[in-house]
């Protein structure tokens, strides 16, 4: 038995004095809960206000009785009334702290935006606040400075630290035509950047907006809780009244019967259901942001954990999306000439050949009579000799590479060998597929590439379900076919042609380096293009 003070009036008054401040500080539960009850749309706060309110009023009645009518002061429920409100308020506080922590990743990005920048106007350089930047301005970014707006490099060359956006520690080389992003750090060269996006249009602003949207939306389970409350609250109130009446009819006292009703109301307070869901969503969003996984809304975070099928695009998702030289069968003595000729070309294959030549000691030499033949390759003169690089048709030869893409080399009409190229498979692709399959998730590849290329990549990655030659509509149909079979589908892609399927899927995941349209239609963005973040996102979804 709890030892009572000899004077019930003093004991009751002390508890009343301690409880009133708690009720006052938590008065929002009563204003919101009672208002919802009177409007006929009870919510979870209604039960909180009823449980704590009835406990307080009954205890107040016992206190008045102890002070003025020699009551015993037994059966006080001040502790229950205060404890309900205190626990829920502590939960709300923890939710708020978690929300602040989830904002840290984005806030750190925003803090890195410089307040002023150097801009070239009317032929001279001046320093202005970034709020005055307009699209088309040319900003000067020197070593050690942060880029003040999204744009395109039009002059200069430098390494840029983009780890704040992508999580990649290695600096990215930026040169003419490269895209630059707000807040990233210029390391070792001076660049002039033409502004394409400012303020709220920049990538950092998009990230911030996505995070805010994710926190503002309710996941399906939270919306379900609100719907359940509309029926649960009246049911609890009815049960409390019925229990009290039955005990009273059976001969128990009014005090005992009221205690029963209060007990029903108190134990029915949905603290876990009302707090655990938003807390889990907020913490989940913050943790995934640390890995560069950005969810557009809370529903996507919940849904990704329920997905049992993943459709992967090939180019730019399973592969890097750019060709690389996997072999060269010609003499190394002519790599300087070939590299110099291909440096005049803007074709992705040409850039891959230039990279290969540079890695193998190619030197700068002069090129004359450069000619680009659409769909076939290039021809040029170097040191008095005529070279062709591309299709064997350029020198009257025959294409013989049956395994992938080849660029044939000739010198003065004589074949000299060939560069063999392929779209390199990401080093983590095979393991990511294996991880997903080990979690019971079926993995499919749907690509617009030809059957031979698709099957080769699928075989290396361990993917058994392959659809090749797929148009955007075919990718949508592949998603719909799985959904019609009762599967929850994740679609992962990076291109404009993936956008319809990303929108159709239960969860669309876009690679951060993908097209703007793909990014805008997706539910999730992988900022650092790390495929490990796909199973990681699924794991976080399960945890939430």
ZAMARGU-4260 file (C-alpha; in steps of 0.2 Angstrom, whole numbers, plus 5000, padded with zeros to 4 digits):
<rodrens>
0) 5000/5000/5000 | 5006/5018/4996 | 5008/5027/5013 | 4997/5043/5013 | 5000/5059/5022
5) 4990/5061/5038 | 4981/5075/5030 | 4973/5070/5013 | 4969/5088/5009 | 4988/5093/5009
10) 4993/5078/5000 | 4979/5080/4987 | 4983/5099/4985 | 5002/5096/4982 | 4998/5084/4968
15) 4986/5096/4961 | 4999/5110/4961 | 5011/5099/4952 | 4999/5093/4939 | 4991/5109/4934
20) 5007/5116/4926 | 5009/5100/4915 | 4991/5102/4909 | 4994/5120/4905 | 5010/5117/4895
25) 5001/5103/4885 | 4985/5112/4882 | 4987/5110/4864 | 4982/5092/4866 | 4965/5097/4873
30) 4961/5111/4861 | 4965/5100/4846 | 4957/5084/4853 | 4941/5091/4860 | 4939/5102/4844
35) 4940/5086/4833 | 4928/5077/4844 | 4915/5091/4844 | 4917/5092/4825 | 4913/5073/4823
40) 4930/5068/4817 | 4940/5062/4832 | 4959/5060/4831 | 4972/5052/4841 | 4974/5068/4852
45) 4956/5066/4856 | 4959/5050/4866 | 4974/5058/4874 | 4964/5073/4880 | 4950/5062/4886
50) 4961/5050/4895 | 4971/5063/4904 | 4956/5075/4906 | 4945/5063/4914 | 4959/5057/4926
55) 4962/5075/4931 | 4944/5080/4933 | 4940/5064/4944 | 4956/5068/4954 | 4950/5086/4956
60) 4934/5080/4963 | 4943/5069/4976 | 4954/5084/4981 | 4939/5095/4983 | 4931/5082/4994
65) 4946/5080/5004 | 4948/5098/5007 | 4930/5103/5011 | 4921/5087/5015 | 4933/5076/5025
70) 4937/5065/5010 | 4950/5052/5011 | 4960/5057/4996 | 4962/5039/4990 | 4960/5035/4971
75) 4969/5050/4965 | 4974/5049/4946 | 4985/5065/4945 | 5000/5054/4941 | 4991/5046/4926
80) 4985/5062/4919 | 5002/5070/4920 | 5012/5055/4914 | 5001/5053/4898 | 5004/5070/4893
85) 5023/5070/4898 | 5027/5054/4889 | 5019/5060/4873 | 5027/5077/4874 | 5044/5069/4877
90) 5040/5058/4861 | 5036/5074/4852 | 5052/5082/4857 | 5062/5067/4852 | 5053/5068/4835
95) 5058/5086/4834 | 5076/5083/4838 | 5076/5069/4825 | 5068/5081/4812 | 5082/5093/4816
100) 5095/5080/4814 | 5087/5074/4797 | 5089/5092/4791 | 5108/5093/4795 | 5113/5085/4779
105) 5103/5098/4769 | 5108/5113/4780 | 5126/5109/4778 | 5124/5110/4759 | 5114/5127/4761
110) 5128/5134/4773 | 5141/5131/4759 | 5133/5143/4747 | 5144/5158/4746 | 5135/5175/4749
115) 5145/5184/4736 | 5152/5180/4719 | 5163/5187/4705 | 5154/5191/4689 | 5159/5198/4672
120) 5147/5212/4666 | 5150/5224/4653 | 5167/5217/4650 | 5174/5220/4668 | 5174/5209/4683
125) 5164/5214/4699 | 5158/5206/4715 | 5140/5205/4719 | 5128/5196/4731 | 5122/5180/4724
130) 5104/5186/4725 | 5108/5198/4711 | 5114/5184/4699 | 5103/5181/4684 | 5103/5167/4671
135) 5116/5170/4658 | 5128/5179/4669 | 5146/5173/4668 | 5154/5170/4685 | 5173/5168/4689
140) 5177/5154/4701 | 5195/5154/4707 | 5204/5140/4717 | 5198/5138/4734 | 5181/5146/4730
145) 5164/5138/4730 | 5153/5139/4715 | 5139/5151/4718 | 5126/5145/4705 | 5123/5130/4694
150) 5130/5132/4676 | 5141/5126/4662 | 5159/5129/4661 | 5163/5140/4646 | 5182/5143/4650
155) 5195/5136/4660 | 5199/5119/4668 | 5199/5113/4686 | 5196/5099/4698 | 5180/5102/4708
160) 5176/5093/4725 | 5157/5088/4723 | 5158/5076/4739 | 5144/5087/4747 | 5132/5082/4733
165) 5138/5065/4728 | 5147/5058/4743 | 5162/5054/4732 | 5179/5060/4739 | 5188/5060/4723
170) 5188/5077/4714 | 5179/5078/4697 | 5188/5086/4682 | 5178/5101/4675 | 5182/5108/4658
175) 5173/5117/4644 | 5155/5110/4643 | 5155/5102/4660 | 5141/5105/4672 | 5145/5114/4688
180) 5134/5114/4704 | 5131/5127/4718 | 5141/5125/4733 | 5154/5114/4726 | 5173/5118/4729
185) 5184/5123/4715 | 5202/5116/4719 | 5216/5120/4707 | 5211/5131/4692 | 5201/5146/4687
190) 5185/5143/4678 | 5172/5154/4670 | 5154/5147/4672 | 5139/5152/4663 | 5124/5153/4675
195) 5109/5141/4670 | 5101/5140/4687 | 5100/5152/4702 | 5092/5152/4720 | 5078/5140/4721
200) 5081/5132/4705 | 5098/5124/4709 | 5102/5106/4713 | 5104/5111/4732 | 5087/5119/4732
205) 5079/5104/4724 | 5087/5092/4737 | 5081/5104/4751 | 5063/5104/4744 | 5063/5085/4742
210) 5068/5083/4760 | 5055/5095/4766 | 5042/5086/4755 | 5046/5069/4762 | 5044/5076/4780
215) 5028/5085/4776 | 5019/5070/4768 | 5011/5056/4778 | 5015/5038/4774 | 5001/5026/4771
220) 5002/5019/4788 | 5000/5036/4796 | 4985/5040/4785 | 4978/5023/4790 | 4980/5028/4809
225) 4970/5044/4806 | 4956/5034/4798 | 4956/5021/4812 | 4955/5035/4825 | 4938/5040/4818
230) 4931/5023/4823 | 4942/5018/4837 | 4939/5034/4848 | 4920/5032/4848 | 4922/5013/4852
235) 4934/5016/4866 | 4922/5030/4874 | 4907/5018/4872 | 4917/5003/4880 | 4922/5015/4895
240) 4904/5020/4898 | 4897/5002/4896 | 4911/4995/4908 | 4907/5009/4921 | 4888/5006/4920
245) 4890/4987/4922 | 4901/4989/4937 | 4888/5001/4945 | 4873/4990/4941 | 4882/4975/4949
250) 4883/4985/4965 | 4900/4993/4965 | 4902/5011/4970 | 4901/5027/4959 | 4920/5030/4963
255) 4925/5012/4958 | 4915/5013/4942 | 4922/5029/4937 | 4940/5022/4940 | 4935/5008/4928
260) 4930/5021/4914 | 4946/5031/4917 | 4957/5016/4916 | 4949/5011/4899 | 4952/5028/4892
265) 4970/5029/4899 | 4976/5012/4893 | 4968/5016/4876 | 4979/5031/4872 | 4988/5027/4856
270) 5005/5034/4861 | 5015/5021/4850 | 5004/5022/4835 | 5003/5041/4835 | 5022/5044/4838
275) 5032/5029/4832 | 5026/5031/4814 | 5032/5049/4811 | 5047/5047/4821 | 5052/5032/4811
280) 5049/5041/4795 | 5059/5056/4800 | 5074/5046/4807 | 5073/5035/4791 | 5074/5050/4779
285) 5088/5057/4789 | 5098/5041/4789 | 5096/5038/4771 | 5101/5056/4767 | 5118/5052/4775
290) 5121/5039/4761 | 5115/5050/4747 | 5098/5042/4746 | 5084/5056/4744 | 5066/5051/4746
295) 5053/5063/4738 | 5040/5058/4750 | 5036/5047/4765 | 5025/5035/4756 | 5040/5030/4745
300) 5051/5026/4760 | 5037/5015/4767 | 5034/5007/4750 | 5052/5003/4745 | 5053/4991/4760
305) 5038/4981/4753 | 5044/4979/4736 | 5048/4962/4730 | 5053/4965/4712 | 5066/4977/4705
310) 5068/4982/4686 | 5085/4988/4681 | 5089/4998/4665 | 5106/4993/4658 | 5114/5008/4651
315) 5119/5021/4664 | 5112/5010/4678 | 5120/4993/4678 | 5133/5000/4666 | 5142/5017/4667
320) 5133/5023/4652 | 5149/5028/4642 | 5160/5017/4631 | 5178/5012/4637 | 5192/5004/4627
325) 5194/4986/4633 | 5207/4981/4620 | 5218/4987/4606 | 5226/4976/4593 | 5236/4989/4583
330) 5254/4996/4585 | 5257/5007/4600 | 5268/5018/4589 | 5253/5027/4581 | 5243/5030/4597
335) 5249/5048/4597 | 5242/5051/4580 | 5226/5042/4584 | 5224/5052/4600 | 5227/5068/4591
340) 5214/5064/4578 | 5201/5058/4590 | 5203/5074/4601 | 5195/5084/4587 | 5179/5072/4588
345) 5165/5075/4601 | 5159/5057/4599 | 5159/5047/4615 | 5169/5033/4607 | 5181/5046/4601
350) 5183/5052/4619 | 5185/5034/4625 | 5199/5032/4613 | 5208/5048/4618 | 5208/5043/4636
355) 5215/5026/4631 | 5229/5034/4621 | 5233/5046/4635 | 5235/5032/4647 | 5247/5023/4636
360) 5259/5038/4633 | 5252/5047/4618 | 5259/5064/4614 | 5252/5079/4607 | 5255/5080/4588
365) 5248/5091/4574 | 5233/5085/4564 | 5228/5091/4546 | 5213/5089/4535 | 5202/5082/4548
370) 5185/5075/4542 | 5171/5068/4551 | 5160/5055/4542 | 5143/5054/4550 | 5139/5037/4556
375) 5156/5030/4551 | 5171/5039/4560 | 5185/5051/4556 | 5199/5053/4544 | 5214/5065/4546
380) 5232/5068/4540 | 5246/5067/4553 | 5265/5068/4548 | 5261/5065/4530 | 5251/5049/4533
385) 5232/5047/4531 | 5223/5039/4545 | 5205/5033/4547 | 5197/5028/4564 | 5179/5020/4564
390) 5170/5008/4553 | 5181/4997/4542 | 5170/5004/4527 | 5181/5020/4528 | 5196/5011/4520
395) 5186/4998/4511 | 5188/4984/4524 | 5176/4973/4533 | 5169/4974/4551 | 5173/4958/4560
400) 5170/4962/4579 | 5155/4951/4584 | 5157/4954/4602 | 5154/4972/4604 | 5159/4989/4597
405) 5175/4991/4587 | 5184/5006/4579 | 5195/5000/4565 | 5211/5009/4562 | 5220/5011/4545
410) 5235/5020/4539 | 5237/5025/4521 | 5223/5013/4516 | 5231/4998/4526 | 5222/4990/4541
415) 5232/4993/4557 | 5221/4985/4570 | 5206/4990/4580 | 5200/4997/4597 | 5188/4986/4605
420) 5175/4995/4616 | 5161/4991/4628 | 5150/5000/4640 | 5158/4995/4656 | 5148/4986/4669
425) 5149/4995/4686 | 5160/4985/4698 | 5146/4983/4711 | 5132/4978/4699 | 5134/4959/4701
430) 5135/4960/4720 | 5120/4971/4721 | 5110/4959/4711 | 5115/4945/4722 | 5111/4955/4738
435) 5094/4959/4731 | 5090/4941/4726 | 5096/4935/4743 | 5083/4946/4751 | 5069/4938/4741
440) 5068/4952/4728 | 5067/4946/4710 | 5078/4956/4698 | 5074/4960/4680 | 5083/4970/4667
445) 5074/4979/4653 | 5084/4989/4641 | 5083/4997/4623 | 5099/4988/4618 | 5101/4974/4607
450) 5098/4956/4613 | 5116/4951/4612 | 5123/4965/4622 | 5109/4964/4635 | 5111/4945/4637
455) 5130/4947/4639 | 5128/4960/4653 | 5114/4950/4661 | 5125/4934/4661 | 5139/4943/4670
460) 5127/4951/4683 | 5117/4935/4687 | 5101/4942/4680 | 5089/4929/4673 | 5075/4939/4667
465) 5080/4950/4652 | 5070/4961/4640 | 5080/4969/4626 | 5075/4981/4612 | 5063/4989/4624
470) 5055/5006/4619 | 5048/5018/4633 | 5031/5010/4631 | 5038/4993/4633 | 5047/4997/4649
475) 5030/5003/4656 | 5022/4987/4651 | 5035/4977/4659 | 5031/4987/4675 | 5012/4985/4673
480) 5014/4966/4670 | 5023/4963/4686 | 5010/4974/4695 | 4996/4964/4688 | 5004/4949/4695
485) 5003/4956/4712 | 5021/4962/4714 | 5027/4979/4721 | 5039/4985/4709 | 5055/4996/4710
490) 5061/5004/4693 | 5079/5010/4692 | 5084/5021/4678 | 5093/5036/4672 | 5087/5042/4655
495) 5073/5051/4647 | 5067/5034/4640 | 5065/5027/4658 | 5054/5042/4664 | 5037/5034/4660
500) 5042/5018/4669 | 5049/5027/4684 | 5032/5036/4685 | 5022/5019/4683 | 5032/5009/4696
505) 5027/5008/4714 | 5044/5016/4718 | 5054/5025/4704 | 5073/5027/4708 | 5084/5038/4697
510) 5102/5039/4696 | 5109/5056/4702 | 5118/5058/4685 | 5103/5054/4675 | 5092/5066/4665
515) 5082/5080/4673 | 5066/5072/4667 | 5070/5055/4675 | 5075/5064/4691 | 5058/5074/4691
520) 5048/5059/4689 | 5056/5047/4701 | 5052/5045/4720 | 5070/5042/4725 | 5086/5049/4719
525) 5103/5041/4722 | 5114/5056/4723 | 5131/5047/4721 | 5126/5033/4708 | 5130/5020/4721
530) 5120/5004/4716 | 5123/4998/4734 | 5110/5011/4739 | 5097/5001/4731 | 5097/4986/4744
535) 5102/4999/4757 | 5085/5009/4753 | 5076/4992/4754 | 5083/4988/4771 | 5079/5006/4777
540) 5061/5004/4771 | 5060/4987/4780 | 5067/4995/4796 | 5054/5010/4795
</rodrens>
